[in-house]
Amino acid sequence: MDQLTVMRSIWIQASRERTWEAVTEAKQLSLWFAPGSPWEIPVMEAGAPVLFHHSPNRYHEGTEVVTLRATIEKVEPLRLFAIRWEPEQSGVSRVMTFALAEENDGTRVTITESGYETQRELELTEEGYSFSLENLKAYVEGRELPY
């Protein structure tokens, strides 16, 4: 069966440098990507471990924190940050990529994630990433987070 890929994109009125910080610094990621869910990124280099402690909130069902493990696949400063989620939860290894590009005096951020096997999984993730990108835009632009 062919694997499906999620792709979501948003334009942000901010420099690529500022946006890169928000996408790659653990403390900042924890503020806008599933707010209240801490990230751990000890070092920003390929092969380094990443932990994401997905905490319950109004957009994430459940009552317990779920810790997801990943490995940094690729880092191209100010352009690309990719991580590979470990398959222990889903049985499928997925790669999530943040790509940044200068556009119209701002930054275009595109999230892609490959490895989905069902349309339902894909649709749920698309919705989540749409929320996350709206949060990123608001965070970087200095506005209240919508989600």
Buried (B, 14 or more C-beta within 10 A) or exposed (E): EEEBBBEBBBBBEBBBEEBBBBBBBBEBBBBBBBBEBBBBBEEBEEEBBBBBBBBBEEEBEEEEEEBBBBBBBBBEEBBBBBBBBBEEEBEEBBBBBBBBBEEEEBBBBBBBBBBBBEEEBBEEBBEBBBBBBBBBBBBBEEEEBEB
